[in-house]
Amino acid sequence: MNTQTAKPLEAKRSRRLFFCAVIALVGSQAALAGPPIFGGGGRDPMDPDAQRRGLVAKAQQYLESGQRLLADGKIIQAKTKFKAAIGTIGLDGPGLTAFNALKGIHDEGMREVMRSKALYDEGNFIEALDIARKTKSIYANLFSGLELPQSFPSVSRLAKRIIKAIDKNPAAQVQIQEHEATTRLKRVVQLEKRVKEEPARYYDLYRAYRTIAKRYPDCPTGQDCAEQAIKLRNDKSIWKIIKRERRRRELRSALSTIKTLEANGMADQADAELAKLFKRFPGKSRKELEKLADK
């Protein structure tokens, strides 16, 4: 055979063998590699079953958190977790358990509503109002935002009705005013004892009587405080003390405002306020005014 013809044939044969080897190598690597690998330990994140398992696990976490909170008496926080579980998975698995927990909370709220209503019917308006107010807050929005197969009476709305009924009941208002006025009067008793040693405290006593009288005008304690305020007003010597103490405190407050303005670099405003004091207390210097305020 012609040597010049043999060399091209050998070259072609070598190239074919090279390409076959490359194809075989690639094929073997592909076989070893197997199917495509995704994140999460080889699981396809788009797999519906995997997604479902993730949602169930998340809902279970919400459920268990809600159960712990409920066991600690934290109803408001617990209901939020139960609603989150239902919102995550619906009414399946942990979602159904969370729904049953919400129903249990609702039943408890309804019992509180009935207890408040019973107290209202008995004429115990103070306790009825206290329970209704707490119930309205704790059990509000229990099932809001959830798509449920059944509806439930709103505990919060029913509690509001009791509160509204108490607000409109004259007898209830007298009872509640008397209770609150009596509570405030306990502080006034301490002032009554102090005025003998600190006559300037007549000013505080007068204001306390006036406050109770204005806020609770329909109850016996409120009316009695109104009478006590009038007595202080009609006693010339006591009224003189009250007026002097009121002026001193107003002066002290005004001087404090002026100092604050000066400290904040608002000299013009401070001078304007000081001019008002000089007009109110003619012939007095600032030091003299400060002495009056400290007496």
ROFI-706561 format. One record per residue (C-alpha): residue number from 0; chain; x, y, z. Coordinates in pm, whole numbers, plus 50000, padded with zeros to 5 digits. Layout:
<nodes>
<node NUM; A; <X; Y; Z>>;
...
</nodes>
This chain:
<nodes>
<node 0; A; <50000; 50000; 50000>>;
<node 1; A; <50111; 50350; 49920>>;
<node 2; A; <50245; 50503; 50247>>;
<node 3; A; <50107; 50843; 50155>>;
<node 4; A; <49752; 50694; 50131>>;
<node 5; A; <49785; 50495; 50458>>;
<node 6; A; <49866; 50798; 50678>>;
<node 7; A; <49535; 50984; 50611>>;
<node 8; A; <49338; 50662; 50683>>;
<node 9; A; <49515; 50614; 51016>>;
<node 10; A; <49450; 50976; 51110>>;
<node 11; A; <49074; 50940; 51039>>;
<node 12; A; <49065; 50616; 51239>>;
<node 13; A; <49234; 50788; 51538>>;
<node 14; A; <48984; 51078; 51534>>;
<node 15; A; <48688; 50835; 51534>>;
<node 16; A; <48834; 50644; 51829>>;
<node 17; A; <48887; 50973; 52020>>;
<node 18; A; <48525; 51088; 51975>>;
<node 19; A; <48392; 50744; 52080>>;
<node 20; A; <48600; 50761; 52397>>;
<node 21; A; <48467; 51110; 52480>>;
<node 22; A; <48105; 50999; 52426>>;
<node 23; A; <48157; 50693; 52645>>;
<node 24; A; <48312; 50905; 52924>>;
<node 25; A; <48026; 51156; 52922>>;
<node 26; A; <47771; 50877; 52926>>;
<node 27; A; <47934; 50709; 53224>>;
<node 28; A; <47940; 51034; 53423>>;
<node 29; A; <47575; 51100; 53349>>;
<node 30; A; <47485; 50750; 53466>>;
<node 31; A; <47674; 50804; 53790>>;
<node 32; A; <47515; 51145; 53845>>;
<node 33; A; <47159; 51013; 53826>>;
<node 34; A; <46853; 51246; 53818>>;
<node 35; A; <46886; 51623; 53886>>;
<node 36; A; <46943; 51708; 54252>>;
<node 37; A; <46748; 51993; 54416>>;
<node 38; A; <46804; 52169; 54748>>;
<node 39; A; <46672; 52026; 55074>>;
<node 40; A; <46830; 51681; 55070>>;
<node 41; A; <46739; 51599; 54711>>;
<node 42; A; <46368; 51689; 54740>>;
<node 43; A; <46203; 51895; 54473>>;
<node 44; A; <46074; 52215; 54642>>;
<node 45; A; <45795; 52232; 54386>>;
<node 46; A; <45669; 51889; 54486>>;
<node 47; A; <45308; 51939; 54615>>;
<node 48; A; <45352; 51674; 54882>>;
<node 49; A; <45665; 51844; 55013>>;
<node 50; A; <45490; 52179; 55019>>;
<node 51; A; <45199; 52027; 55206>>;
<node 52; A; <45426; 51874; 55467>>;
<node 53; A; <45593; 52212; 55519>>;
<node 54; A; <45258; 52383; 55575>>;
<node 55; A; <45147; 52114; 55818>>;
<node 56; A; <45468; 52154; 56017>>;
<node 57; A; <45428; 52531; 56031>>;
<node 58; A; <45063; 52504; 56137>>;
<node 59; A; <45164; 52254; 56406>>;
<node 60; A; <45410; 52507; 56545>>;
<node 61; A; <45139; 52773; 56562>>;
<node 62; A; <44904; 52527; 56729>>;
<node 63; A; <45151; 52420; 56996>>;
<node 64; A; <45246; 52781; 57067>>;
<node 65; A; <44878; 52868; 57108>>;
<node 66; A; <44822; 52575; 57341>>;
<node 67; A; <45109; 52684; 57565>>;
<node 68; A; <44978; 53041; 57576>>;
<node 69; A; <44628; 52924; 57655>>;
<node 70; A; <44759; 52705; 57937>>;
<node 71; A; <44919; 53021; 58082>>;
<node 72; A; <44589; 53206; 58062>>;
<node 73; A; <44703; 53433; 57777>>;
<node 74; A; <44385; 53410; 57574>>;
<node 75; A; <44446; 53708; 57345>>;
<node 76; A; <44789; 53581; 57235>>;
<node 77; A; <44666; 53222; 57211>>;
<node 78; A; <44378; 53302; 56978>>;
<node 79; A; <44621; 53481; 56745>>;
<node 80; A; <44832; 53166; 56716>>;
<node 81; A; <44529; 52942; 56661>>;
<node 82; A; <44404; 53170; 56384>>;
<node 83; A; <44750; 53161; 56225>>;
<node 84; A; <44740; 52779; 56224>>;
<node 85; A; <44402; 52779; 56050>>;
<node 86; A; <44518; 53040; 55803>>;
<node 87; A; <44818; 52825; 55717>>;
<node 88; A; <44659; 52484; 55667>>;
<node 89; A; <44283; 52534; 55679>>;
<node 90; A; <44065; 52299; 55881>>;
<node 91; A; <44286; 51994; 55837>>;
<node 92; A; <44515; 51831; 56091>>;
<node 93; A; <44655; 52097; 56328>>;
<node 94; A; <44421; 52352; 56171>>;
<node 95; A; <44117; 52155; 56288>>;
<node 96; A; <44263; 52122; 56637>>;
<node 97; A; <44322; 52498; 56642>>;
<node 98; A; <43965; 52558; 56530>>;
<node 99; A; <43834; 52342; 56814>>;
<node 100; A; <44051; 52541; 57055>>;
<node 101; A; <43897; 52864; 56925>>;
<node 102; A; <43551; 52718; 56974>>;
<node 103; A; <43645; 52637; 57333>>;
<node 104; A; <43756; 52997; 57386>>;
<node 105; A; <43431; 53116; 57230>>;
<node 106; A; <43228; 52896; 57464>>;
<node 107; A; <43416; 53041; 57760>>;
<node 108; A; <43347; 53392; 57636>>;
<node 109; A; <42977; 53316; 57601>>;
<node 110; A; <42971; 53193; 57960>>;
<node 111; A; <43124; 53524; 58070>>;
<node 112; A; <42858; 53713; 57875>>;
<node 113; A; <42584; 53513; 58046>>;
<node 114; A; <42744; 53573; 58387>>;
<node 115; A; <42756; 53946; 58322>>;
<node 116; A; <42393; 53944; 58207>>;
<node 117; A; <42285; 53756; 58520>>;
<node 118; A; <42458; 54010; 58743>>;
<node 119; A; <42293; 54291; 58549>>;
<node 120; A; <41950; 54133; 58603>>;
<node 121; A; <42027; 54104; 58976>>;
<node 122; A; <42111; 54474; 58991>>;
<node 123; A; <42482; 54418; 59051>>;
<node 124; A; <42581; 54667; 58784>>;
<node 125; A; <42937; 54728; 58900>>;
<node 126; A; <43049; 54366; 58869>>;
<node 127; A; <42842; 54319; 58554>>;
<node 128; A; <43017; 54614; 58392>>;
<node 129; A; <43361; 54493; 58496>>;
<node 130; A; <43305; 54148; 58343>>;
<node 131; A; <43149; 54290; 58026>>;
<node 132; A; <43441; 54527; 57968>>;
<node 133; A; <43700; 54251; 58011>>;
<node 134; A; <43502; 54012; 57793>>;
<node 135; A; <43465; 54268; 57515>>;
<node 136; A; <43842; 54312; 57503>>;
<node 137; A; <43961; 53955; 57548>>;
<node 138; A; <43722; 53784; 57305>>;
<node 139; A; <43719; 54045; 57029>>;
<node 140; A; <43777; 53932; 56666>>;
<node 141; A; <43780; 53566; 56765>>;
<node 142; A; <43697; 53430; 56420>>;
<node 143; A; <43758; 53739; 56205>>;
<node 144; A; <43939; 53680; 55877>>;
<node 145; A; <43873; 53305; 55875>>;
<node 146; A; <43665; 53115; 55621>>;
<node 147; A; <43461; 52878; 55836>>;
<node 148; A; <43179; 52634; 55763>>;
<node 149; A; <42962; 52787; 56036>>;
<node 150; A; <42905; 53121; 56204>>;
<node 151; A; <42924; 53203; 56573>>;
<node 152; A; <42763; 53478; 56783>>;
<node 153; A; <43009; 53761; 56846>>;
<node 154; A; <43110; 53751; 57212>>;
<node 155; A; <43248; 54102; 57193>>;
<node 156; A; <42930; 54242; 57039>>;
<node 157; A; <42713; 54081; 57306>>;
<node 158; A; <42936; 54226; 57579>>;
<node 159; A; <42902; 54570; 57419>>;
<node 160; A; <42525; 54540; 57442>>;
<node 161; A; <42545; 54485; 57817>>;
<node 162; A; <42777; 54785; 57854>>;
<node 163; A; <42538; 54997; 57651>>;
<node 164; A; <42242; 54883; 57861>>;
<node 165; A; <42429; 54981; 58178>>;
<node 166; A; <42514; 55322; 58033>>;
<node 167; A; <42147; 55386; 57964>>;
<node 168; A; <42018; 55258; 58298>>;
<node 169; A; <41979; 55545; 58549>>;
<node 170; A; <41988; 55312; 58849>>;
<node 171; A; <42305; 55152; 58717>>;
<node 172; A; <42469; 55491; 58669>>;
<node 173; A; <42394; 55597; 59026>>;
<node 174; A; <42541; 55272; 59158>>;
<node 175; A; <42853; 55301; 58944>>;
<node 176; A; <42902; 55668; 59023>>;
<node 177; A; <42869; 55597; 59392>>;
<node 178; A; <43126; 55320; 59373>>;
<node 179; A; <43380; 55533; 59185>>;
<node 180; A; <43313; 55842; 59395>>;
<node 181; A; <43362; 55645; 59716>>;
<node 182; A; <43691; 55511; 59585>>;
<node 183; A; <43813; 55864; 59514>>;
<node 184; A; <43685; 55987; 59848>>;
<node 185; A; <43929; 55758; 60031>>;
<node 186; A; <44211; 55980; 59906>>;
<node 187; A; <44022; 56291; 60011>>;
<node 188; A; <44000; 56162; 60367>>;
<node 189; A; <44379; 56177; 60387>>;
<node 190; A; <44371; 56541; 60277>>;
<node 191; A; <44111; 56620; 60541>>;
<node 192; A; <44355; 56497; 60805>>;
<node 193; A; <44650; 56693; 60666>>;
<node 194; A; <44487; 57038; 60644>>;
<node 195; A; <44513; 57088; 61017>>;
<node 196; A; <44892; 57066; 61003>>;
<node 197; A; <44928; 57205; 60648>>;
<node 198; A; <44661; 57471; 60585>>;
<node 199; A; <44782; 57514; 60225>>;
<node 200; A; <44635; 57169; 60161>>;
<node 201; A; <44289; 57325; 60175>>;
<node 202; A; <44353; 57411; 59812>>;
<node 203; A; <44395; 57041; 59725>>;
<node 204; A; <44096; 56946; 59936>>;
<node 205; A; <43875; 57202; 59765>>;
<node 206; A; <43982; 57082; 59421>>;
<node 207; A; <43925; 56718; 59518>>;
<node 208; A; <43571; 56793; 59637>>;
<node 209; A; <43498; 56987; 59320>>;
<node 210; A; <43632; 56709; 59096>>;
<node 211; A; <43420; 56438; 59258>>;
<node 212; A; <43113; 56662; 59255>>;
<node 213; A; <43149; 56733; 58882>>;
<node 214; A; <43224; 56377; 58775>>;
<node 215; A; <42961; 56205; 58988>>;
<node 216; A; <42676; 56451; 59028>>;
<node 217; A; <42395; 56194; 59053>>;
<node 218; A; <42518; 55985; 59346>>;
<node 219; A; <42502; 56065; 59719>>;
<node 220; A; <42881; 56090; 59760>>;
<node 221; A; <42910; 56327; 59464>>;
<node 222; A; <42637; 56549; 59602>>;
<node 223; A; <42793; 56547; 59948>>;
<node 224; A; <43128; 56655; 59800>>;
<node 225; A; <42953; 56944; 59625>>;
<node 226; A; <42820; 57059; 59961>>;
<node 227; A; <43164; 57030; 60122>>;
<node 228; A; <43318; 57242; 59846>>;
<node 229; A; <43056; 57510; 59904>>;
<node 230; A; <43132; 57512; 60276>>;
<node 231; A; <43501; 57572; 60209>>;
<node 232; A; <43411; 57845; 59962>>;
<node 233; A; <43190; 58021; 60217>>;
<node 234; A; <43447; 58009; 60497>>;
<node 235; A; <43633; 58341; 60453>>;
<node 236; A; <43949; 58241; 60636>>;
<node 237; A; <43978; 57908; 60453>>;
<node 238; A; <43894; 58066; 60119>>;
<node 239; A; <44171; 58321; 60172>>;
<node 240; A; <44418; 58034; 60222>>;
<node 241; A; <44289; 57860; 59910>>;
<node 242; A; <44326; 58173; 59695>>;
<node 243; A; <44677; 58240; 59824>>;
<node 244; A; <44789; 57882; 59757>>;
<node 245; A; <44634; 57884; 59411>>;
<node 246; A; <44820; 58204; 59324>>;
<node 247; A; <45148; 58062; 59458>>;
<node 248; A; <45119; 57745; 59249>>;
<node 249; A; <45023; 57936; 58936>>;
<node 250; A; <45323; 58165; 58990>>;
<node 251; A; <45556; 57869; 59044>>;
<node 252; A; <45431; 57706; 58726>>;
<node 253; A; <45478; 58027; 58525>>;
<node 254; A; <45835; 58076; 58654>>;
<node 255; A; <45915; 57716; 58571>>;
<node 256; A; <45794; 57772; 58215>>;
<node 257; A; <46012; 58082; 58184>>;
<node 258; A; <46320; 57890; 58302>>;
<node 259; A; <46250; 57615; 58051>>;
<node 260; A; <46222; 57868; 57768>>;
<node 261; A; <46547; 58032; 57871>>;
<node 262; A; <46727; 57699; 57892>>;
<node 263; A; <46619; 57619; 57539>>;
<node 264; A; <46743; 57949; 57398>>;
<node 265; A; <46395; 58099; 57355>>;
<node 266; A; <46475; 58431; 57521>>;
<node 267; A; <46204; 58633; 57344>>;
<node 268; A; <45927; 58397; 57455>>;
<node 269; A; <46069; 58390; 57808>>;
<node 270; A; <46075; 58771; 57825>>;
<node 271; A; <45714; 58783; 57703>>;
<node 272; A; <45602; 58544; 57977>>;
<node 273; A; <45798; 58735; 58240>>;
<node 274; A; <45635; 59062; 58128>>;
<node 275; A; <45293; 58902; 58191>>;
<node 276; A; <45398; 58823; 58547>>;
<node 277; A; <45524; 59176; 58608>>;
<node 278; A; <45190; 59308; 58488>>;
<node 279; A; <45004; 59068; 58717>>;
<node 280; A; <45229; 59148; 59014>>;
<node 281; A; <45315; 59519; 58971>>;
<node 282; A; <45619; 59648; 59158>>;
<node 283; A; <45764; 59298; 59212>>;
<node 284; A; <46106; 59197; 59087>>;
<node 285; A; <46181; 58850; 58955>>;
<node 286; A; <46358; 58753; 59277>>;
<node 287; A; <46059; 58868; 59481>>;
<node 288; A; <45830; 58663; 59260>>;
<node 289; A; <46051; 58360; 59306>>;
<node 290; A; <46033; 58404; 59683>>;
<node 291; A; <45653; 58422; 59667>>;
<node 292; A; <45647; 58103; 59462>>;
<node 293; A; <45864; 57919; 59717>>;
<node 294; A; <45663; 58012; 60025>>;
</nodes>
